[in-house]
Amino acid sequence: MSARISSRGTSLLRSNVFAPRISTVNRWRYSSTIPTKSPKTLSDFSMEGKVCLVTGAARGLGNEFCRAFVQSGCTTIAIVDLKESEAKEAAKELTELACVNSDLKKEDIKIIGIECDVSSELSVQRAYAETINTFGRVDSVVASAGIVENYAAFDYPFDRIKRLYDINVHGAFFTAREAARNMIPQGGGSIVLVASMSANIINIPQPQTPYNASKAAVRHMASSLAVEWAKKHVRVNVLSPGYMATKLTRTILNHDPELKKTWESLTPMGRIGEPEDLAGAVVFLSSDASRFMTGSEIRVDGGYCII
Ligand SMILES: NC(=O)c1ccc[n+]([C@@H]2O[C@H](COP(=O)([O-])OP(=O)(O)OC[C@H]3O[C@@H](n4cnc5c(N)ncnc54)[C@H](O)[C@@H]3O)[C@@H](O)[C@H]2O)c1
């Protein structure tokens, strides 16, 4: 069985972090296939040999996406985030985790941490320049950097609204544009913009109009860019999570513990998602398995949007 890398970090390594969350017995019970001694997977899902760049990857969902890529065979990743120290620390931690339960040695893995504020186009360009200088190309990019705030519309200070759009909307655009600038001459690539179920529905009870609008913008931006670059072999798709357990949501829930129960009750599957729940979707969208998909959205939200 391949190594399972948890977003909870190395400290959990010692406590059997690689154990599957569903027991082997139950896994076969839920599966429609009969287990064989050497399970195989479709090779199109492999991220082996691909160079990946993920923004907002020092923690949270972005960090989980990097772990999913490593679990799928990727050994070259640029972890891009606001603080250089956190990006480099995350790169070091993921390099160590990648060696656990695998034949890989540290020297086989090239994961770098790069400081970047995605709201600055110059900063994004510098991050790409460093990535290209190090790896020579970039095949799969995930724009995960983003923020959320909860203010009623009448109370939301304009400078904060502007900052949110600068990060969530313009940051996604700068990240995608720079990705395509590098991917087109090399023959193509995959870009995944992280939107949210909030691009499709209105969250209740917390007010977050600018956030919802920013994520709807990201979703439509992906469709528009997908059309612009389709013939140039650059695919642009959207991953829209529901409520996920990360620092972003913890900050909100710390102020209002009852809110978690409300969110769970509004989610048909009755729980908040774990970052690992997005691993399959991000690998699918970033790998050749989705080669005929562009301008699409995958929602991973426990069914939230369907009721
Ligand atoms: N957690 C959820 O429930 C949820 C649900 C739907 C969508 N999302 C989206 O997923 C993405 C990731 O969210 P998360 O839960 O991992 O959040 P998080 O707060 O845990 O992590 C966000 C990361 O982005 C980085 N970041 C913030 N501003 C940045 C900037 N200007 N430049 C570069 N990096 C920056 C932060 O330093 C952090 O490492 C966001 O776009 C968010 O809107 C999250």
The ligand as an SDF file (V2000), in Angstrom:
LIG
                    3D

 44 48  0  0  0  0  0  0  0  0999 V2000
  -11.4080   25.9520    3.9110 N   0  0  0  0  0  0  0  0  0  0  0  0
  -12.5770   26.0110    3.3020 C   0  0  0  0  0  0  0  0  0  0  0  0
  -13.6160   25.6710    3.8680 O   0  0  0  0  0  0  0  0  0  0  0  0
  -12.6670   26.4860    1.8840 C   0  0  0  0  0  0  0  0  0  0  0  0
  -13.8720   26.2820    1.2040 C   0  0  0  0  0  0  0  0  0  0  0  0
  -13.9990   26.7140   -0.1060 C   0  0  0  0  0  0  0  0  0  0  0  0
  -12.9370   27.3360   -0.7300 C   0  0  0  0  0  0  0  0  0  0  0  0
  -11.7750   27.5280   -0.0430 N   0  0  0  0  0  0  0  0  0  0  0  0
  -10.6940   28.2000   -0.7580 C   0  0  0  0  0  0  0  0  0  0  0  0
   -9.5590   27.3780   -0.7340 O   0  0  0  0  0  0  0  0  0  0  0  0
   -8.3930   28.1930   -0.7600 C   0  0  0  0  0  0  0  0  0  0  0  0
   -7.4710   27.7660    0.3630 C   0  0  0  0  0  0  0  0  0  0  0  0
   -8.1470   27.9550    1.5930 O   0  0  0  0  0  0  0  0  0  0  0  0
   -7.5930   27.3040    2.9460 P   0  0  0  0  0  0  0  0  0  0  0  0
   -8.7630   26.7980    3.6860 O   0  0  0  0  0  0  0  0  0  0  0  0
   -6.4680   26.4150    2.6380 O   0  0  0  0  0  0  0  0  0  0  0  0
   -7.0670   28.6200    3.6760 O   0  0  0  0  0  0  0  0  0  0  0  0
   -5.8560   28.7700    4.7170 P   0  0  0  0  0  0  0  0  0  0  0  0
   -6.0930   30.1150    5.3440 O   0  0  0  0  0  0  0  0  0  0  0  0
   -5.7520   27.5880    5.6000 O   0  0  0  0  0  0  0  0  0  0  0  0
   -4.5730   28.8110    3.7770 O   0  0  0  0  0  0  0  0  0  0  0  0
   -4.4440   29.8410    2.8220 C   0  0  0  0  0  0  0  0  0  0  0  0
   -2.9860   29.9760    2.4440 C   0  0  0  0  0  0  0  0  0  0  0  0
   -2.8990   31.0490    1.4950 O   0  0  0  0  0  0  0  0  0  0  0  0
   -1.8440   31.9050    1.8680 C   0  0  0  0  0  0  0  0  0  0  0  0
   -2.0930   33.2560    1.3950 N   0  0  0  0  0  0  0  0  0  0  0  0
   -3.0140   34.1530    1.8420 C   0  0  0  0  0  0  0  0  0  0  0  0
   -2.8900   35.3190    1.1840 N   0  0  0  0  0  0  0  0  0  0  0  0
   -1.8860   35.1420    0.2920 C   0  0  0  0  0  0  0  0  0  0  0  0
   -1.2840   35.9950   -0.6620 C   0  0  0  0  0  0  0  0  0  0  0  0
   -1.6780   37.2590   -0.8210 N   0  0  0  0  0  0  0  0  0  0  0  0
   -0.2720   35.4990   -1.4240 N   0  0  0  0  0  0  0  0  0  0  0  0
    0.1580   34.2160   -1.2520 C   0  0  0  0  0  0  0  0  0  0  0  0
   -0.3620   33.3750   -0.3480 N   0  0  0  0  0  0  0  0  0  0  0  0
   -1.3760   33.8420    0.4210 C   0  0  0  0  0  0  0  0  0  0  0  0
   -1.8040   31.8480    3.3960 C   0  0  0  0  0  0  0  0  0  0  0  0
   -0.5500   32.2640    3.9130 O   0  0  0  0  0  0  0  0  0  0  0  0
   -2.0870   30.3500    3.6300 C   0  0  0  0  0  0  0  0  0  0  0  0
   -0.9210   29.5820    3.6270 O   0  0  0  0  0  0  0  0  0  0  0  0
   -8.8650   29.6400   -0.6740 C   0  0  0  0  0  0  0  0  0  0  0  0
   -8.8790   30.1880   -1.9570 O   0  0  0  0  0  0  0  0  0  0  0  0
  -10.2720   29.4990   -0.1240 C   0  0  0  0  0  0  0  0  0  0  0  0
  -11.0980   30.5690   -0.4920 O   0  0  0  0  0  0  0  0  0  0  0  0
  -11.6100   27.1210    1.2350 C   0  0  0  0  0  0  0  0  0  0  0  0
  1  2  1  0
  2  3  2  0
  2  4  1  0
  4  5  1  0
  4 44  2  0
  5  6  2  0
  6  7  1  0
  7  8  2  0
  8  9  1  0
  8 44  1  0
  9 10  1  0
  9 42  1  0
 10 11  1  0
 11 12  1  0
 11 40  1  0
 12 13  1  0
 13 14  1  0
 14 15  2  0
 14 16  1  0
 14 17  1  0
 17 18  1  0
 18 19  2  0
 18 20  1  0
 18 21  1  0
 21 22  1  0
 22 23  1  0
 23 24  1  0
 23 38  1  0
 24 25  1  0
 25 26  1  0
 25 36  1  0
 26 27  1  0
 26 35  1  0
 27 28  2  0
 28 29  1  0
 29 30  1  0
 29 35  2  0
 30 31  1  0
 30 32  2  0
 32 33  1  0
 33 34  2  0
 34 35  1  0
 36 37  1  0
 36 38  1  0
 38 39  1  0
 40 41  1  0
 40 42  1  0
 42 43  1  0
M  CHG  2   8   1  16  -1
M  END
$$$$
